[in-house]
Amino acid sequence: MLDIGWVELSIIALITILVVGPKEIPRVLRTVTQVMRKVRGMASEFQSGIDDLARESELDDLKKDIEKTASRDFAGELENTIDPTGEVTESVRDIETSLKEDPRESSDTKNVAEAIQESAPPPPPADKPKKTAAKKTAAKKGKSA
């Protein structure tokens, strides 16, 4: 961490013995270790706080992206992609309005029906139905009974 070698540690130990004295060294070492624990705890809390802020920042960015995506008009974009000139949409609207009209009131329908009737040849006269085999056997059974 601080890249302190054996030479530096021995110099610090020698100065500590001279300044504090040999009787007080255990108490000073306990105090130093307690301070080091507190410093490490504070550093880890600080680091976790920074990590939380980074996560919240990322979450805020993600939230903004989601809101931006949700506010887009995908239906409009899709419609513009499929039918940029609006011709298909107009055709569909025309068909819908013509389907909503009553076909009996439509003059186009009447004209088409009249044209079909006029152009069609008259139906041929119907022939008399011929007796089928089933009717013949039924008639024979009725006579024999």
Residue frames as a rotation matrix with the C-alpha (Angstrom) as fourth column:
MET 1
0.573 0.819 0.000 0.00
0.819 -0.573 0.000 0.00
0.000 0.000 -1.000 0.00
LEU 2
0.914 -0.303 -0.269 2.59
-0.237 -0.939 0.250 2.55
-0.328 -0.165 -0.930 1.09
ASP 3
0.747 -0.647 -0.154 5.47
0.220 0.459 -0.861 0.42
0.627 0.609 0.485 -0.19
ILE 4
0.528 -0.557 0.641 7.42
-0.846 -0.415 0.336 0.55
0.078 -0.720 -0.690 3.06
GLY 5
0.323 -0.516 -0.793 10.41
-0.136 0.804 -0.579 -1.81
0.936 0.295 0.190 3.19
TRP 6
0.565 -0.157 -0.810 12.31
0.740 0.529 0.414 -3.35
0.364 -0.834 0.416 6.11
VAL 7
-0.554 -0.830 0.058 14.72
0.734 -0.521 -0.435 -0.46
0.392 -0.199 0.898 6.31
GLU 8
-0.444 0.464 0.766 11.93
-0.273 -0.885 0.378 2.10
0.854 -0.041 0.519 6.72
LEU 9
0.635 0.720 -0.278 10.16
0.006 0.355 0.935 -0.06
0.772 -0.596 0.221 9.33
SER 10
0.200 -0.631 -0.749 13.34
0.931 0.362 -0.057 -0.43
0.307 -0.686 0.660 11.39
ILE 11
-0.778 -0.442 0.447 13.91
0.330 -0.892 -0.308 3.35
0.535 -0.092 0.840 11.35
ILE 12
-0.004 0.864 0.504 10.28
-0.424 -0.458 0.781 3.96
0.906 -0.211 0.368 12.47
ALA 13
0.685 0.239 -0.689 10.66
0.410 0.655 0.635 1.35
0.603 -0.717 0.350 15.28
LEU 14
-0.276 -0.882 -0.381 13.91
0.899 -0.098 -0.426 2.92
0.339 -0.460 0.821 16.50
ILE 15
-0.733 0.069 0.677 12.43
-0.092 -0.996 0.002 6.43
0.674 -0.061 0.736 16.57
THR 16
0.362 0.931 0.042 9.31
-0.258 0.057 0.965 5.11
0.896 -0.360 0.261 18.38
ILE 17
0.437 -0.265 -0.860 11.40
0.783 0.583 0.218 3.43
0.443 -0.768 0.462 21.09
LEU 18
-0.654 -0.757 -0.020 13.42
0.685 -0.579 -0.442 6.61
0.323 -0.303 0.897 21.60
VAL 19
-0.618 0.468 0.631 10.39
-0.322 -0.883 0.340 8.95
0.717 0.007 0.697 21.71
VAL 20
0.414 0.910 0.025 7.83
-0.452 0.182 0.873 6.81
0.790 -0.372 0.487 23.60
GLY 21
-0.309 -0.570 0.761 10.03
-0.951 0.207 -0.231 4.58
-0.026 -0.795 -0.606 25.65
PRO 22
-0.807 -0.113 -0.580 10.04
-0.266 0.946 0.186 0.82
0.528 0.305 -0.793 26.10
LYS 23
-0.863 0.505 0.014 7.29
0.185 0.342 -0.921 0.78
-0.470 -0.793 -0.389 28.77
GLU 24
-0.146 0.869 -0.472 4.64
-0.376 -0.490 -0.786 2.54
-0.915 0.063 0.399 26.67
ILE 25
-0.800 -0.247 -0.547 5.22
-0.589 0.142 0.796 0.70
-0.119 0.958 -0.259 23.36
PRO 26
-0.839 0.529 0.126 2.46
0.542 0.835 0.098 -1.99
-0.054 0.150 -0.987 23.85
ARG 27
-0.028 0.863 -0.505 -0.17
0.540 -0.412 -0.734 0.68
-0.841 -0.293 -0.454 24.61
VAL 28
-0.215 -0.122 -0.969 0.96
-0.583 -0.780 0.227 2.79
-0.784 0.613 0.097 21.65
LEU 29
-0.975 -0.157 -0.155 0.85
-0.218 0.587 0.780 -0.25
-0.031 0.795 -0.606 19.35
ARG 30
-0.491 0.870 0.050 -2.74
0.789 0.468 -0.397 -1.03
-0.369 -0.155 -0.917 20.48
THR 31
0.121 0.525 -0.843 -3.76
0.099 -0.851 -0.516 2.57
-0.988 -0.021 -0.155 19.86
VAL 32
-0.544 -0.398 -0.738 -2.10
-0.663 -0.334 0.669 2.57
-0.513 0.854 -0.082 16.43
THR 33
-0.972 0.203 0.117 -3.83
0.234 0.827 0.512 -0.68
0.007 0.525 -0.851 15.42
GLN 34
-0.165 0.960 -0.225 -7.22
0.737 -0.032 -0.675 0.65
-0.656 -0.277 -0.702 16.60
VAL 35
0.024 0.108 -0.994 -6.68
-0.351 -0.930 -0.110 3.83
-0.936 0.352 0.015 14.58
MET 36
-0.847 -0.390 -0.362 -5.67
-0.474 0.242 0.847 1.76
-0.243 0.888 -0.390 11.54
ARG 37
-0.707 0.666 0.238 -8.85
0.669 0.739 -0.079 -0.35
-0.228 0.103 -0.968 11.87
LYS 38
0.144 0.786 -0.602 -10.99
0.414 -0.600 -0.685 2.79
-0.899 -0.151 -0.411 12.03
VAL 39
-0.264 -0.320 -0.910 -9.21
-0.621 -0.666 0.414 4.26
-0.739 0.674 -0.023 9.02
ARG 40
-0.996 -0.092 0.005 -9.71
-0.060 0.689 0.722 1.05
-0.069 0.719 -0.692 7.03
GLY 41
-0.379 0.925 0.018 -13.41
0.798 0.337 -0.499 0.94
-0.468 -0.175 -0.866 8.06
MET 42
0.181 0.411 -0.894 -13.89
-0.033 -0.905 -0.423 4.55
-0.983 0.106 -0.150 7.01
ALA 43
-0.626 -0.487 -0.609 -12.12
-0.620 -0.162 0.768 3.87
-0.472 0.858 -0.200 3.71
SER 44
-0.918 0.327 0.226 -14.36
0.393 0.831 0.394 0.87
-0.059 0.450 -0.891 3.00
GLU 45
-0.002 0.945 -0.327 -17.50
0.679 -0.239 -0.695 2.90
-0.734 -0.223 -0.641 3.86
PHE 46
-0.041 -0.095 -0.995 -16.30
-0.433 -0.895 0.104 5.68
-0.900 0.435 -0.004 1.59
GLN 47
-0.910 -0.356 -0.214 -15.63
-0.353 0.391 0.850 3.20
-0.219 0.849 -0.481 -1.21
SER 48
-0.629 0.744 0.225 -19.07
0.745 0.660 -0.101 1.59
-0.223 0.104 -0.969 -0.80
GLY 49
0.148 0.664 -0.733 -20.67
0.289 -0.738 -0.610 5.05
-0.946 -0.122 -0.301 -0.85
ILE 50
-0.390 -0.376 -0.841 -18.87
-0.670 -0.511 0.539 5.87
-0.632 0.773 -0.053 -4.09
ASP 51
-0.992 0.039 0.118 -19.95
0.101 0.806 0.583 2.52
-0.072 0.590 -0.804 -5.55
ASP 52
-0.240 0.968 -0.076 -23.57
0.770 0.142 -0.622 3.21
-0.591 -0.208 -0.780 -4.56
LEU 53
0.117 0.237 -0.965 -23.43
-0.238 -0.936 -0.258 6.62
-0.964 0.260 -0.053 -6.22
ALA 54
-0.760 -0.449 -0.470 -22.02
-0.562 0.091 0.822 5.04
-0.327 0.889 -0.321 -9.36
ARG 55
-0.819 0.520 0.242 -24.79
0.557 0.822 0.121 2.44
-0.136 0.234 -0.963 -9.40
GLU 56
0.067 0.880 -0.471 -27.45
0.543 -0.428 -0.723 5.11
-0.837 -0.207 -0.506 -8.84
SER 57
-0.204 -0.221 -0.954 -25.96
-0.559 -0.773 0.299 7.17
-0.803 0.594 0.034 -11.63
GLU 58
-0.980 -0.154 -0.129 -26.09
-0.195 0.588 0.785 4.18
-0.045 0.794 -0.606 -13.95
LEU 59
-0.506 0.861 0.054 -29.65
0.792 0.488 -0.366 3.45
-0.342 -0.143 -0.929 -12.83
ASP 60
0.083 0.516 -0.852 -30.64
0.044 -0.856 -0.515 7.06
-0.996 0.006 -0.093 -13.52
ASP 61
-0.592 -0.357 -0.722 -29.15
-0.681 -0.258 0.685 6.78
-0.431 0.898 -0.091 -16.99
LEU 62
-0.958 0.272 0.086 -31.00
0.283 0.871 0.402 3.52
0.034 0.410 -0.912 -17.59
LYS 63
-0.207 0.928 -0.309 -34.22
0.676 -0.093 -0.731 5.06
-0.708 -0.360 -0.608 -16.29
LYS 64
-0.083 0.124 -0.989 -33.82
-0.434 -0.898 -0.076 8.00
-0.897 0.423 0.128 -18.67
ASP 65
-0.880 -0.286 -0.379 -33.19
-0.464 0.343 0.817 5.62
-0.103 0.895 -0.434 -21.57
ILE 66
-0.742 0.662 0.107 -36.30
0.651 0.749 -0.124 3.61
-0.162 -0.022 -0.987 -20.70
GLU 67
0.036 0.774 -0.632 -38.44
0.360 -0.600 -0.714 6.74
-0.932 -0.202 -0.301 -20.45
LYS 68
-0.375 -0.253 -0.892 -37.03
-0.654 -0.609 0.448 7.98
-0.657 0.752 0.063 -23.75
THR 69
-0.995 -0.002 -0.096 -37.84
-0.066 0.742 0.667 4.66
0.070 0.671 -0.739 -25.39
ALA 70
-0.488 0.870 -0.077 -41.33
0.767 0.385 -0.513 4.57
-0.417 -0.309 -0.855 -23.87
SER 71
0.015 0.519 -0.855 -42.12
0.026 -0.855 -0.519 8.07
-1.000 -0.014 -0.026 -25.12
ARG 72
-0.866 -0.364 -0.343 -41.30
-0.325 -0.112 0.939 7.21
-0.380 0.925 -0.021 -28.74
ASP 73
0.222 0.958 -0.179 -44.17
-0.716 0.036 -0.697 6.86
-0.661 0.283 0.694 -31.17
PHE 74
-0.695 -0.538 0.477 -43.46
-0.154 0.759 0.632 3.40
-0.702 0.366 -0.610 -32.55
ALA 75
0.104 0.807 0.581 -46.84
0.637 0.395 -0.662 3.17
-0.764 0.440 -0.473 -34.27
GLY 76
0.805 0.182 -0.565 -46.20
-0.198 -0.815 -0.545 6.39
-0.560 0.551 -0.620 -36.18
GLU 77
-0.153 -0.948 -0.280 -42.69
-0.791 -0.052 0.609 5.34
-0.592 0.315 -0.742 -37.10
LEU 78
-0.574 -0.003 0.819 -43.93
0.232 0.959 0.166 1.96
-0.785 0.285 -0.550 -38.28
GLU 79
0.507 0.838 0.203 -46.68
0.511 -0.103 -0.853 3.56
-0.694 0.536 -0.480 -40.34
ASN 80
0.631 -0.341 -0.696 -44.21
-0.591 -0.793 -0.147 5.99
-0.502 0.505 -0.703 -41.92
THR 81
-0.488 -0.850 0.196 -41.87
-0.539 0.471 0.698 3.12
-0.686 0.235 -0.688 -42.73
ILE 82
-0.433 0.392 0.812 -44.55
0.530 0.839 -0.122 0.94
-0.729 0.378 -0.571 -44.31
ASP 83
0.274 0.654 0.706 -46.58
0.959 -0.238 -0.153 3.67
0.068 0.719 -0.692 -46.02
PRO 84
-0.561 -0.598 -0.573 -44.53
0.679 -0.728 0.096 6.90
-0.474 -0.335 0.814 -46.30
THR 85
-0.947 0.198 0.254 -46.85
0.043 -0.704 0.709 8.54
0.319 0.682 0.658 -48.86
GLY 86
-0.681 0.716 0.150 -50.10
-0.375 -0.166 -0.912 7.61
-0.629 -0.678 0.382 -47.13
GLU 87
-0.497 0.495 -0.713 -51.65
-0.795 0.071 0.603 5.97
0.349 0.866 0.358 -50.18
VAL 88
-0.661 0.225 -0.715 -52.34
0.239 0.967 0.083 2.65
0.711 -0.117 -0.694 -48.48
THR 89
-0.832 0.349 -0.432 -53.88
0.403 -0.156 -0.902 4.36
-0.382 -0.924 -0.011 -45.46
GLU 90
-0.581 0.628 -0.517 -56.15
-0.689 -0.718 -0.099 6.42
-0.433 0.299 0.850 -47.69
SER 91
-0.516 0.372 -0.772 -57.22
-0.521 0.579 0.627 3.32
0.680 0.726 -0.105 -49.63
VAL 92
-0.764 0.214 -0.609 -58.05
0.532 0.742 -0.407 1.48
0.365 -0.635 -0.681 -46.42
ARG 93
-0.762 0.503 -0.408 -60.10
0.023 -0.609 -0.793 4.43
-0.647 -0.614 0.452 -45.16
ASP 94
-0.513 0.581 -0.632 -62.03
-0.858 -0.324 0.399 4.55
0.027 0.747 0.665 -48.46
ILE 95
-0.569 0.274 -0.775 -62.77
-0.060 0.926 0.372 0.83
0.820 0.258 -0.511 -48.23
GLU 96
-0.835 0.249 -0.490 -63.90
0.544 0.242 -0.804 1.18
-0.081 -0.938 -0.338 -44.60
THR 97
-0.650 0.630 -0.425 -66.28
-0.418 -0.764 -0.492 4.02
-0.634 -0.142 0.760 -45.45
SER 98
-0.430 0.514 -0.742 -67.71
-0.804 0.156 0.574 2.12
0.411 0.843 0.347 -48.41
LEU 99
-0.671 0.173 -0.721 -68.25
0.281 0.959 -0.032 -0.95
0.686 -0.224 -0.692 -46.23
LYS 100
-0.859 0.349 -0.375 -70.02
0.311 -0.227 -0.923 1.13
-0.407 -0.909 0.087 -43.59
GLU 101
-0.618 0.666 -0.418 -72.52
-0.776 -0.601 0.190 2.44
-0.125 0.442 0.889 -46.16
ASP 102
0.039 0.729 0.684 -75.76
-0.255 0.669 -0.698 0.49
-0.966 -0.147 0.212 -46.62
PRO 103
-0.845 -0.454 0.284 -75.33
0.129 0.343 0.930 -1.55
-0.520 0.822 -0.232 -49.81
ARG 104
-0.093 0.883 0.460 -79.01
0.948 0.220 -0.231 -1.16
-0.306 0.415 -0.857 -50.67
GLU 105
0.700 0.383 -0.603 -78.64
0.288 -0.924 -0.253 2.62
-0.654 0.003 -0.756 -50.77
SER 106
-0.301 -0.913 -0.274 -75.50
-0.019 -0.282 0.959 2.64
-0.953 0.294 0.067 -52.86
SER 107
0.612 0.523 -0.593 -76.16
-0.557 -0.247 -0.793 3.76
-0.562 0.816 0.140 -56.42
ASP 108
-0.307 -0.798 -0.519 -73.04
-0.952 0.252 0.175 1.95
-0.009 0.547 -0.837 -57.61
THR 109
-0.800 0.041 0.599 -74.43
-0.137 0.959 -0.248 -1.36
-0.585 -0.281 -0.761 -56.41
LYS 110
0.261 0.962 0.075 -77.76
-0.012 0.081 -0.997 -0.72
-0.965 0.259 0.032 -58.14
ASN 111
0.441 -0.141 -0.887 -76.02
-0.853 -0.374 -0.364 0.20
-0.280 0.917 -0.285 -61.39
VAL 112
-0.665 -0.741 -0.093 -73.85
-0.741 0.640 0.202 -2.90
-0.090 0.203 -0.975 -61.29
ALA 113
-0.548 0.529 0.648 -76.83
0.078 0.803 -0.590 -5.16
-0.833 -0.273 -0.481 -60.56
GLU 114
0.532 0.778 -0.334 -78.84
-0.248 -0.235 -0.940 -3.62
-0.810 0.583 0.068 -63.41
ALA 115
0.105 -0.579 -0.808 -75.91
-0.989 -0.143 -0.026 -3.96
-0.101 0.802 -0.588 -65.82
ILE 116
-0.844 -0.409 0.346 -75.49
-0.410 0.909 0.074 -7.62
-0.345 -0.079 -0.935 -64.94
GLN 117
-0.154 0.872 0.464 -79.19
0.181 0.487 -0.854 -8.34
-0.971 -0.048 -0.233 -65.45
GLU 118
0.606 0.397 -0.690 -79.26
-0.522 -0.456 -0.721 -6.54
-0.601 0.796 -0.069 -68.78
SER 119
-0.096 -0.747 -0.658 -76.15
-0.995 0.083 0.051 -8.21
0.017 0.659 -0.752 -70.15
ALA 120
-0.726 -0.145 0.672 -77.08
-0.298 0.947 -0.117 -11.71
-0.620 -0.285 -0.731 -69.03
PRO 121
-0.732 0.516 -0.444 -79.04
-0.371 0.243 0.896 -13.80
0.571 0.821 0.014 -71.56
PRO 122
0.153 0.850 0.504 -82.46
-0.975 0.047 0.217 -14.92
0.161 -0.525 0.836 -70.42
PRO 123
-0.545 -0.366 0.755 -82.41
-0.577 0.816 -0.021 -18.31
-0.608 -0.447 -0.656 -68.76
PRO 124
-0.771 0.281 -0.572 -83.50
-0.380 0.519 0.766 -21.25
0.512 0.807 -0.293 -70.95
PRO 125
0.266 0.928 0.263 -86.88
-0.861 0.106 0.497 -22.79
0.434 -0.359 0.827 -70.18
ALA 126
-0.444 -0.418 0.793 -86.69
-0.802 0.580 -0.143 -25.55
-0.400 -0.700 -0.592 -67.64
ASP 127
-0.496 0.230 -0.838 -87.19
-0.436 0.768 0.469 -29.13
0.751 0.598 -0.280 -68.84
LYS 128
0.652 0.720 0.238 -89.56
-0.631 0.342 0.697 -31.44
0.420 -0.605 0.677 -67.09
PRO 129
-0.202 -0.760 0.618 -87.70
-0.945 0.317 0.081 -33.45
-0.257 -0.567 -0.782 -64.53
LYS 130
-0.084 0.090 -0.992 -87.13
-0.524 0.843 0.121 -37.04
0.847 0.530 -0.024 -65.50
LYS 131
0.870 0.391 0.299 -88.13
-0.467 0.462 0.754 -39.80
0.157 -0.796 0.584 -63.18
THR 132
-0.207 -0.970 0.127 -85.18
-0.949 0.168 -0.266 -41.21
0.236 -0.176 -0.956 -61.35
ALA 133
-0.431 -0.043 -0.901 -84.64
-0.114 0.993 0.007 -44.87
0.895 0.106 -0.433 -60.54
ALA 134
-0.985 0.060 -0.163 -85.57
0.170 0.153 -0.973 -44.32
-0.034 -0.986 -0.161 -56.89
LYS 135
-0.480 0.865 -0.147 -88.91
-0.745 -0.490 -0.452 -42.80
-0.463 -0.107 0.880 -57.85
LYS 136
-0.139 0.415 -0.899 -89.63
-0.779 0.515 0.358 -45.64
0.611 0.750 0.251 -60.26
THR 137
-0.676 -0.137 -0.724 -89.03
0.214 0.904 -0.370 -48.30
0.705 -0.405 -0.582 -57.61
ALA 138
-0.916 0.396 -0.067 -91.13
-0.056 -0.291 -0.955 -46.36
-0.398 -0.871 0.289 -55.12
ALA 139
-0.272 0.851 -0.450 -93.94
-0.955 -0.296 0.016 -46.16
-0.119 0.434 0.893 -57.65
LYS 140
-0.281 0.126 -0.952 -93.74
-0.392 0.890 0.233 -49.93
0.876 0.439 -0.201 -58.29
LYS 141
-0.911 -0.073 -0.405 -93.88
0.316 0.506 -0.802 -50.69
0.263 -0.859 -0.439 -54.58
GLY 142
-0.727 0.683 -0.070 -96.90
-0.471 -0.570 -0.673 -48.45
-0.500 -0.456 0.736 -54.19
LYS 143
-0.105 0.695 -0.712 -98.75
-0.939 0.166 0.301 -50.31
0.327 0.700 0.635 -56.94
SER 144
-0.353 -0.086 -0.931 -97.91
-0.084 0.995 -0.060 -53.76
0.932 0.057 -0.359 -55.62
ALA 145
-0.996 -0.078 -0.046 -98.92
0.037 0.108 -0.994 -53.02
0.082 -0.991 -0.104 -52.05
